[in-house]
Amino acid sequence: LARRVRFDFYFALIFIVALHGVSAIKVLGILYVNYKIAKSLPRQYVATITWTFNIAILFANELCTGYPFERIATMLVSSADSTGQDSPLVLWGRYLDSFGGIMPRWEVLFKVTILRQISFNMDYYWSLDYPASSPIEKKQTDPTALSERDRVNIPAEPSARAHFNIQRLYFTAAIPTSLSYQSRVTRYAVRFLLTVLAMEFILHFIYAVAISQAHPDWSLYSPGQLSMLGFFNLHIIWLKLLIPWRFFRLWALVDGVDPPENMVRCVSNNYSAFAFWRAWHRSFNRWIVRYVYVPLGGGRGRARGDDNKSSSVIFAKARQIFNFLIVFTFVALWHDLNLRLLMWGWLITLFVLPEIIATLLFPAHKWRSRPNTYRVLCGVGAVGNILMMMIANLVGFALGLDGIQGLLSEMLGSYSGLVYLATACAALFVGVQVMFEIRQEELRAGINLKC
């Protein structure tokens, strides 16, 4: 393990220089400052300054487009001398910017490293309260045999720089928590190749992306065509994200690193807004839960000694909704400083309200004597969830707010559109019952993915 960490550390330095050229100085400088925040500041300031620093870096990287040396030089001196020529310092800055490496826009990929910086500092901050020995020492076992819970709790200081820049996962937001070996690499490689072939097949025969990006006259399309346009757009987005995540996870598995799988279910195999976000970008979801949602209070219920159960449950749900709003605002801003994504984050928060209200009005324990009736009720609610999740994700990642308004107005503005919507809801209801049965089969086999 020590040799692997040492290799990752030194190779990460070479990798960063090759990838970003002279901008590697900026990357390593930010990493060094973040590390010193955790190790040098008084403990009571570490969490606050860690979050303040990294959020500031997230915004600054975007607004300053990676801090080009030419722009910095222009701020320090006049851009031109008395003869009208650029000053030597500006020329030198422009010369340095020409060595941008393979990917000059380092600030785009650095968003993932920001997550790793926060996780390292917060883990170190929390470890000061629990200075127990490592699970490796306590259990006298090989690191590869540890449970996921144990591996997450191991202090990360010796491998900090390697953890920040581990090259196989630098491009993707898979937040690795351990090093372990995977025996089913060949099977995973076959699954990856089938995913690529599926993407090629869809793009070759279905022009959903080209049509939606052309901002067409939606009235030219039938309700069925419009719904399929949105449906396949979502699947193409899913495949577009799934392919790089699985490629870099495959690379990691070949090298003996076992990061979490980012997508554990097909995009069409989801009916709950909460469960969907546990399955979609799973490692990022775990990061959000551990470092944002739980510190905010999560969905904690009533406090001890609170006898007013109904009011405390309502308060807990209200707090959960507020925390959801904060979480998805952060997620949207982390993706991009974009109004469309911000609207996506707020729509997600709005669309989880029906599911929360339904769980309050129809608690499962009151329907134990009528399981079939409860399953039908859940199916009806799940159809609404699916429609709302499709709308939110089309707004954020495909059509935008104007596009979805045009699509919905054409679908709902005619009798044929309403008939089609009713037929589609009936088909979705049947699909939801299949999803229920898939999860029941998993539970009977002892599998509980919680999504």
C-alpha positions in Angstrom: 0.0 0.0 0.0 2.9 2.4 0.9 4.5 1.7 -2.5 1.3 2.3 -4.3 0.7 5.6 -2.6 4.3 6.7 -3.3 3.9 5.8 -7.0 0.6 7.6 -7.2 2.2 10.7 -5.6 5.1 11.0 -8.0 3.2 9.9 -11.1 0.5 12.4 -10.2 3.1 15.2 -10.4 4.2 14.1 -13.8 0.6 13.6 -14.9 -0.5 17.1 -13.8 2.5 18.8 -15.6 1.8 16.9 -18.8 -1.9 17.6 -18.6 -1.8 21.3 -17.7 1.7 22.4 -18.5 2.8 25.5 -16.6 -0.6 25.8 -15.0 0.4 22.8 -12.8 2.0 25.5 -10.6 -1.5 27.0 -10.0 -3.0 23.5 -9.2 -0.2 22.6 -6.8 -0.3 26.0 -5.2 -4.0 25.6 -4.4 -3.4 22.1 -3.1 -0.6 23.3 -0.8 -2.8 26.2 0.6 -5.7 23.8 1.3 -3.3 21.3 3.0 -1.9 24.0 5.2 -5.4 25.1 6.2 -6.0 21.6 7.6 -2.6 21.1 9.2 -1.6 24.6 10.5 -4.7 26.5 11.6 -6.3 26.1 15.0 -8.9 23.3 15.0 -11.9 25.5 15.5 -11.2 27.4 12.3 -10.5 24.5 10.0 -14.0 23.6 8.8 -15.1 27.2 8.2 -12.0 28.3 6.4 -11.9 25.0 4.4 -15.3 25.6 3.0 -14.8 29.4 2.5 -11.5 28.8 0.7 -12.8 26.1 -1.6 -16.0 27.8 -2.5 -14.0 31.0 -3.2 -11.7 29.0 -5.4 -14.6 27.4 -7.3 -16.0 30.9 -8.1 -12.6 32.5 -8.8 -11.5 29.7 -11.2 -14.7 30.2 -13.2 -14.7 34.0 -13.2 -11.0 34.4 -13.8 -10.9 31.6 -16.4 -7.9 29.9 -14.8 -5.8 33.0 -14.0 -3.8 33.4 -17.3 -0.3 34.7 -16.7 -0.8 37.4 -19.4 -3.8 38.8 -17.5 -1.9 38.8 -14.2 1.0 40.6 -15.9 -1.4 43.2 -17.4 -2.8 43.9 -13.9 0.7 44.4 -12.5 2.1 46.7 -15.3 0.8 48.7 -18.2 0.0 46.4 -21.1 2.0 48.7 -23.5 5.0 50.9 -23.2 5.5 54.4 -24.7 6.2 52.9 -28.2 2.9 51.0 -28.2 4.6 47.6 -27.8 3.6 45.1 -25.0 5.8 45.3 -21.9 8.3 42.5 -21.4 6.3 41.1 -18.4 3.1 40.8 -20.5 5.1 39.1 -23.3 6.6 36.7 -20.7 3.2 36.0 -19.3 1.8 35.3 -22.8 4.8 33.0 -23.5 4.1 31.0 -20.3 0.4 30.7 -21.2 1.5 29.0 -24.5 2.7 26.0 -22.4 -0.8 24.9 -21.4 -0.2 21.2 -21.7 -2.7 18.8 -23.1 -5.7 20.5 -21.5 -5.0 24.2 -20.9 -8.4 24.8 -19.2 -7.3 23.2 -16.0 -10.1 25.0 -14.0 -12.7 22.8 -15.6 -11.3 19.6 -14.2 -10.3 21.2 -10.9 -13.9 21.1 -9.7 -13.5 17.5 -8.9 -10.3 18.2 -7.0 -12.1 20.8 -4.9 -14.4 18.0 -3.7 -11.3 15.9 -2.7 -9.8 18.9 -1.0 -12.9 19.4 1.2 -13.1 15.7 2.0 -9.4 15.5 3.0 -9.6 18.6 5.3 -13.0 17.6 6.8 -11.8 14.0 7.4 -8.7 15.3 9.1 -10.8 17.7 11.2 -13.1 15.0 12.4 -10.3 12.5 13.0 -8.9 14.9 15.7 -12.0 14.0 17.8 -11.5 10.3 17.3 -7.8 9.5 17.6 -8.4 5.7 17.6 -6.0 3.3 15.9 -6.5 2.4 12.2 -9.0 -0.4 11.4 -6.0 -2.1 9.6 -4.2 -2.3 12.9 -7.2 -3.1 15.1 -8.4 -6.0 12.8 -5.0 -7.2 11.7 -6.1 -7.5 8.2 -5.1 -6.6 4.7 -6.4 -3.2 3.5 -8.2 -4.8 0.5 -10.3 -6.9 3.0 -11.7 -3.9 4.9 -15.4 -3.0 4.7 -16.3 0.2 2.9 -17.2 1.9 6.2 -13.8 1.1 7.6 -12.0 2.3 4.5 -13.8 5.6 4.5 -12.7 6.2 8.1 -9.0 5.6 7.6 -7.0 8.9 7.9 -5.8 10.0 4.5 -2.8 12.2 5.3 0.0 10.0 3.9 -1.7 9.9 0.5 -3.1 13.4 0.4 -1.5 14.6 -2.8 -2.0 11.2 -4.5 -5.6 11.2 -3.4 -6.2 14.7 -4.8 -4.7 13.9 -8.2 -5.0 10.1 -8.7 -4.6 10.1 -12.4 -7.1 7.3 -13.3 -9.9 9.3 -11.7 -8.7 12.9 -12.2 -11.2 13.5 -15.0 -14.3 12.1 -13.3 -16.1 12.9 -10.0 -15.5 9.4 -8.6 -14.3 10.1 -5.1 -12.1 7.1 -4.2 -12.0 6.1 -0.6 -9.8 3.0 -0.7 -7.4 0.8 -2.7 -8.5 -2.7 -3.4 -8.4 -5.3 -6.1 -11.2 -6.3 -8.4 -11.4 -9.8 -9.8 -14.2 -9.2 -12.3 -12.3 -6.7 -14.6 -13.0 -8.6 -17.8 -16.7 -8.7 -17.2 -16.7 -5.0 -16.4 -14.7 -4.3 -19.6 -17.3 -6.2 -21.6 -20.1 -4.1 -20.0 -18.2 -0.9 -20.9 -17.9 -2.0 -24.5 -21.6 -2.8 -24.7 -22.3 0.7 -23.3 -20.2 2.3 -26.0 -21.9 0.3 -28.7 -25.3 1.3 -27.3 -24.3 5.0 -27.5 -23.1 4.6 -31.1 -26.2 2.8 -32.1 -28.5 5.4 -30.7 -26.6 8.4 -32.1 -26.5 6.7 -35.5 -30.2 6.1 -35.8 -31.9 8.6 -33.4 -31.3 12.4 -33.9 -32.8 13.6 -30.7 -29.9 15.8 -29.7 -29.6 17.4 -33.1 -33.3 18.2 -33.2 -33.5 19.7 -29.7 -30.4 21.8 -30.2 -31.8 23.3 -33.4 -34.7 24.9 -31.4 -37.3 23.7 -33.9 -41.0 24.7 -34.2 -42.5 22.2 -31.7 -45.9 22.4 -33.4 -44.5 20.4 -36.3 -44.2 17.3 -34.1 -46.9 15.0 -32.7 -47.2 14.5 -28.9 -45.7 11.0 -29.3 -42.7 12.4 -31.2 -42.2 15.1 -28.6 -42.2 12.7 -25.7 -39.8 10.4 -27.5 -37.6 13.3 -28.2 -37.4 14.1 -24.4 -37.1 10.4 -23.5 -34.1 9.7 -25.8 -32.5 13.0 -24.9 -32.4 11.8 -21.2 -31.0 8.4 -22.2 -28.3 10.0 -24.3 -27.3 12.3 -21.4 -27.2 9.2 -19.2 -24.9 7.3 -21.6 -22.8 10.4 -22.2 -22.0 10.5 -18.5 -21.9 6.7 -18.0 -19.2 6.0 -20.7 -16.4 8.2 -19.3 -17.2 7.2 -15.7 -17.0 3.5 -16.6 -13.9 4.0 -18.7 -11.9 5.6 -15.9 -13.3 3.2 -13.4 -12.2 0.3 -15.7 -8.7 1.9 -15.9 -8.7 2.1 -12.1 -9.8 -1.5 -11.7 -7.1 -2.7 -14.1 -4.5 -0.9 -11.9 -6.0 -2.3 -8.7 -8.0 0.7 -7.5 -11.6 0.1 -6.7 -13.6 3.4 -6.7 -17.4 3.4 -6.3 -19.6 2.7 -9.2 -21.2 6.0 -10.2 -24.4 4.7 -11.7 -25.9 1.5 -10.3 -29.2 1.6 -12.1 -30.4 2.4 -15.6 -31.9 5.9 -15.9 -35.2 4.2 -16.8 -35.2 2.1 -13.6 -36.1 4.9 -11.2 -39.4 6.0 -9.7 -38.4 7.9 -6.5 -36.7 11.3 -6.6 -34.7 10.4 -3.4 -33.6 7.0 -4.7 -32.8 8.4 -8.1 -30.1 10.7 -6.6 -28.7 7.9 -4.6 -28.2 5.9 -7.8 -27.2 8.7 -10.2 -23.5 9.8 -9.7 -23.4 7.6 -6.5 -19.9 8.7 -5.3 -20.9 12.4 -5.6 -24.1 11.6 -3.7 -22.2 10.0 -0.9 -19.8 12.9 -0.8 -22.8 15.3 -0.6 -24.4 13.3 2.2 -21.2 13.0 4.2 -19.9 16.6 3.9 -23.0 18.7 3.2 -26.3 17.1 4.0 -25.4 15.5 7.4 -23.5 18.5 8.7 -26.6 20.6 7.9 -28.7 18.3 10.0 -30.0 16.0 7.3 -33.5 14.9 7.8 -33.2 14.5 11.6 -36.5 13.8 13.4 -37.7 15.1 16.7 -35.3 15.8 19.5 -35.3 13.9 22.8 -38.1 14.8 25.2 -40.2 16.2 22.4 -43.7 14.8 23.1 -45.5 16.6 20.2 -44.8 13.9 17.7 -46.8 15.3 14.8 -45.4 18.8 14.9 -41.8 17.5 15.3 -42.2 15.3 12.2 -43.5 18.2 10.2 -40.6 20.3 11.4 -38.1 17.6 10.5 -39.6 17.4 7.0 -39.5 21.2 6.6 -35.8 21.1 7.7 -35.2 18.3 5.2 -36.7 20.3 2.4 -34.6 23.4 3.3 -31.4 21.3 3.4 -32.3 19.8 0.0 -32.6 23.4 -1.4 -29.1 24.2 -0.1 -27.7 20.9 -1.3 -29.0 21.2 -4.9 -28.1 24.8 -5.1 -24.5 23.8 -4.2 -24.6 20.9 -6.7 -25.9 23.3 -9.5 -23.2 25.9 -8.8 -20.5 23.2 -8.6 -21.5 22.0 -12.1 -21.4 25.4 -13.6 -22.3 29.1 -12.9 -25.3 28.8 -15.0 -28.9 30.1 -14.5 -30.3 27.0 -16.2 -28.6 24.6 -13.8 -29.7 26.8 -10.9 -33.3 26.4 -12.1 -32.7 22.7 -12.3 -31.5 22.6 -8.7 -34.5 24.5 -7.5 -36.9 22.4 -9.6 -35.5 19.2 -8.1 -36.2 20.6 -4.6 -39.7 21.6 -5.7 -40.4 18.2 -7.2 -39.4 16.2 -4.1 -42.2 18.0 -2.2 -45.0 15.7 -3.5 -43.0 12.6 -2.5 -42.4 14.0 1.0 -46.1 15.0 1.4 -47.2 11.6 0.2 -45.1 9.7 2.7 -46.7 11.9 5.5 -50.2 11.3 4.2 -49.8 7.6 3.4 -47.3 6.1 5.9 -46.4 2.5 5.0 -47.2 1.1 8.5 -50.9 2.0 8.1 -51.2 -0.1 5.0 -49.7 -3.3 6.2 -53.0 -5.1 6.1 -53.6 -3.9 2.5 -50.3 -4.3 0.7 -51.7 -4.5 -2.8 -53.8 -1.3 -2.4 -50.7 0.4 -1.1 -48.6 -0.8 -4.0 -51.2 0.7 -6.4 -51.1 4.0 -4.6 -47.3 4.0 -4.7 -47.4 3.3 -8.4 -49.7 6.3 -9.0 -47.3 8.5 -7.1 -44.3 7.1 -8.8 -45.7 8.0 -12.3 -45.9 11.6 -11.1 -42.4 11.4 -9.8 -41.1 10.1 -13.1 -42.8 12.9 -15.1 -41.4 15.5 -12.8 -37.8 14.1 -12.8 -37.9 14.0 -16.6 -39.0 17.7 -16.7 -36.3 18.8 -14.3 -33.5 17.0 -16.0 -34.6 18.2 -19.5 -34.5 21.8 -18.2 -31.0 21.4 -16.6 -29.2 19.3 -19.2 -31.0 19.3 -22.5 -33.8 21.7 -23.6 -33.6 24.6 -21.0 -36.6 26.4 -19.6 -37.8 27.8 -22.9 -37.5 24.5 -24.7 -39.4 22.5 -22.1 -42.2 25.2 -22.1 -42.5 24.8 -25.8 -42.5 21.0 -25.6 -45.1 20.9 -22.8 -47.4 23.5 -24.4 -47.6 21.4 -27.6 -48.2 18.2 -25.7 -50.8 19.6 -23.3 -52.5 22.0 -25.7 -54.5 19.5 -27.8 -56.9 16.7 -27.2 -54.6 14.2 -28.9 -51.8 15.3 -26.6 -53.9 14.7 -23.5 -54.9 11.3 -24.8 -51.3 10.4 -25.4 -50.3 11.6 -21.9 -52.9 9.4 -20.3 -51.8 6.4 -22.4 -48.1 7.2 -21.4 -49.0 7.4 -17.7 -50.7 4.0 -18.0 -47.6 2.5 -19.6 -45.4 4.1 -16.9 -47.6 2.7 -14.2 -47.0 -0.8 -15.6 -43.3 -0.1 -15.7 -43.2 1.1 -12.1 -44.8 -2.2 -11.0 -41.9 -4.0 -12.7 -39.5 -1.8 -10.9 -41.2 -2.6 -7.6 -40.8 -6.3 -8.3 -37.1 -5.9 -9.3 -36.4 -4.4 -5.9 -38.4 -7.0 -4.1 -36.4 -9.7 -5.9 -33.2 -8.0 -4.9 -34.4 -7.9 -1.2 -35.2 -11.6 -1.4 -31.6 -12.2 -2.6 -30.2 -10.1 0.3 -29.4 -7.1 -1.8 -30.4 -3.6 -0.7 -29.0 -0.8 -2.9 -31.3 1.8 -1.2 -32.2 3.1 -4.6 
